[in-house]
């Protein structure tokens, strides 16, 4: 059984990955659907404003802090190699670090950057907006599942 500081770090990992999964789930299930119904000029402007707000400390502390926690959990697991929960701890770390954090860097952020370069109301923005919504949301579904899977894996490691 996991105990002591390792237990606390794992519980924090559950909390962090679960919170991020919830944020991503909200985006996948209603935020992006709502934005997709807007005319492209309004959708582009709104998404750019959301993306600017997302890099503020409240979300970044949770998002990046959880990545650090997952890395710590992976390293400590390799060092201690506990009798129980090893597979679940490593799986949770991999799911979050690659499926959530990594996908954000390689899939969602580049699309956000491309959207930011477009002026709302232009023909380029009008053409890109539906593509952006479809592709960004697809990758966000994957991030949601990976973050939720990480939370479940960490919970299983604690049981």
C-alpha positions as CSV (number, residue, x, y, z in Angstrom):
1,X,0.0,0.0,0.0
2,X,1.2,3.5,-0.8
3,X,1.7,5.6,2.3
4,X,3.4,8.7,3.6
5,X,4.4,11.6,1.3
6,X,4.1,9.2,-1.7
7,X,0.4,8.8,-0.8
8,X,-0.1,12.5,-0.6
9,X,1.6,13.1,-4.0
10,X,-0.6,10.4,-5.6
11,X,-3.8,11.9,-4.1
12,X,-2.7,15.3,-5.5
13,X,-2.1,13.6,-8.8
14,X,-5.7,12.2,-8.7
15,X,-7.0,15.7,-7.9
16,X,-4.9,17.5,-10.6
17,X,-5.6,15.0,-13.4
18,X,-9.3,15.0,-12.5
19,X,-9.6,18.7,-12.5
20,X,-7.9,19.0,-15.9
21,X,-10.2,16.2,-17.2
22,X,-13.2,18.3,-16.0
23,X,-12.0,21.4,-17.7
24,X,-11.3,19.6,-20.9
25,X,-14.7,17.8,-20.7
26,X,-16.5,21.1,-20.3
27,X,-14.8,22.3,-23.4
28,X,-15.6,19.2,-25.4
29,X,-19.2,18.9,-24.3
30,X,-20.6,22.5,-24.3
31,X,-18.0,25.3,-24.8
32,X,-16.8,24.3,-28.2
33,X,-20.4,23.3,-29.3
34,X,-21.6,26.7,-28.2
35,X,-18.7,28.5,-30.0
36,X,-19.3,26.5,-33.1
37,X,-22.8,27.9,-33.4
38,X,-21.5,31.5,-33.6
39,X,-20.7,33.3,-36.8
40,X,-17.0,32.7,-37.5
41,X,-15.9,36.3,-36.6
42,X,-17.5,36.0,-33.2
43,X,-16.3,32.4,-32.7
44,X,-12.7,33.3,-33.6
45,X,-12.7,36.4,-31.3
46,X,-14.2,34.4,-28.4
47,X,-11.8,31.5,-28.7
48,X,-8.8,33.8,-28.9
49,X,-10.0,35.6,-25.8
50,X,-10.5,32.2,-24.0
51,X,-7.0,31.1,-25.1
52,X,-5.5,34.3,-23.7
53,X,-7.3,33.8,-20.4
54,X,-6.3,30.1,-20.2
55,X,-2.6,30.9,-19.9
56,X,-3.2,32.9,-16.7
57,X,-2.0,31.4,-13.4
58,X,-5.2,29.8,-12.1
59,X,-5.4,27.2,-14.9
60,X,-1.6,27.0,-15.6
61,X,-0.8,26.2,-12.0
62,X,-3.2,23.2,-12.2
63,X,-2.2,22.2,-15.7
64,X,1.5,22.5,-15.3
65,X,1.6,21.6,-11.6
66,X,-0.2,18.4,-12.5
67,X,2.4,17.6,-15.2
68,X,5.2,18.1,-12.6
69,X,3.3,15.9,-10.1
70,X,2.9,13.2,-12.7
71,X,6.6,13.3,-13.6
72,X,7.5,13.1,-9.8
73,X,5.1,10.1,-9.4
74,X,6.8,8.4,-12.4
75,X,10.3,9.0,-11.1
76,X,9.5,8.0,-7.5
77,X,7.7,4.9,-8.8
78,X,10.8,3.9,-10.8
79,X,13.1,4.5,-7.8
80,X,10.9,2.8,-5.1
81,X,9.2,0.2,-7.4
82,X,6.4,-0.5,-4.9
83,X,5.0,-4.0,-4.5
84,X,1.5,-2.8,-5.5
85,X,0.3,-0.1,-7.9
86,X,3.4,0.3,-10.0
87,X,1.6,-0.4,-13.3
88,X,-1.2,2.0,-12.4
89,X,1.1,4.8,-11.3
90,X,3.2,4.6,-14.4
91,X,0.1,4.3,-16.6
92,X,-1.4,7.4,-15.0
93,X,1.8,9.4,-15.5
94,X,2.1,8.4,-19.1
95,X,-1.5,9.1,-19.9
96,X,-1.3,12.6,-18.5
97,X,2.2,13.5,-19.6
98,X,1.7,12.3,-23.2
99,X,-2.0,12.2,-23.7
100,X,-2.9,15.5,-22.0
101,X,0.2,17.7,-21.7
102,X,2.0,16.4,-24.7
103,X,-1.1,16.6,-27.0
104,X,-1.7,20.1,-25.8
105,X,1.8,21.1,-27.0
106,X,1.7,19.3,-30.3
107,X,-2.0,19.5,-31.3
108,X,-4.0,22.2,-29.5
109,X,-1.5,25.0,-29.0
110,X,-0.4,25.1,-32.7
111,X,-4.1,25.4,-33.7
112,X,-4.6,28.1,-31.2
113,X,-1.5,29.9,-32.6
114,X,-2.8,29.6,-36.1
115,X,-6.2,31.0,-35.1
116,X,-4.6,33.9,-33.3
117,X,-2.9,34.9,-36.6
118,X,-6.2,35.3,-38.3
119,X,-8.2,38.5,-38.2
120,X,-11.9,37.7,-37.3
121,X,-14.2,38.4,-40.2
122,X,-11.7,37.7,-43.0
123,X,-12.3,35.0,-45.6
124,X,-9.3,33.1,-44.2
125,X,-10.8,33.1,-40.7
126,X,-14.2,32.1,-42.1
127,X,-12.6,29.1,-43.9
128,X,-10.4,28.1,-41.0
129,X,-13.0,28.4,-38.2
130,X,-15.0,25.2,-38.9
131,X,-11.8,23.2,-39.4
132,X,-10.3,24.6,-36.2
133,X,-13.4,23.7,-34.2
134,X,-13.5,20.1,-35.6
135,X,-9.8,19.4,-35.2
136,X,-9.3,21.2,-31.9
137,X,-12.3,19.4,-30.4
138,X,-11.2,16.0,-31.6
139,X,-7.8,16.4,-29.9
140,X,-9.5,17.8,-26.8
141,X,-11.6,14.7,-26.6
142,X,-8.4,12.7,-26.5
143,X,-6.9,15.0,-23.8
144,X,-10.1,14.6,-21.8
145,X,-10.0,10.8,-22.0
146,X,-6.2,10.7,-21.2
147,X,-6.6,13.0,-18.2
148,X,-9.6,11.0,-16.8
149,X,-7.8,7.8,-17.5
150,X,-4.8,9.1,-15.5
151,X,-7.0,10.0,-12.6
152,X,-8.6,6.5,-12.6
153,X,-5.2,4.9,-12.8
154,X,-3.9,6.8,-9.8
155,X,-7.1,5.9,-7.8
156,X,-6.6,2.3,-8.7
157,X,-3.0,2.5,-7.5
158,X,-4.3,3.7,-4.1
159,X,-6.7,0.8,-3.6
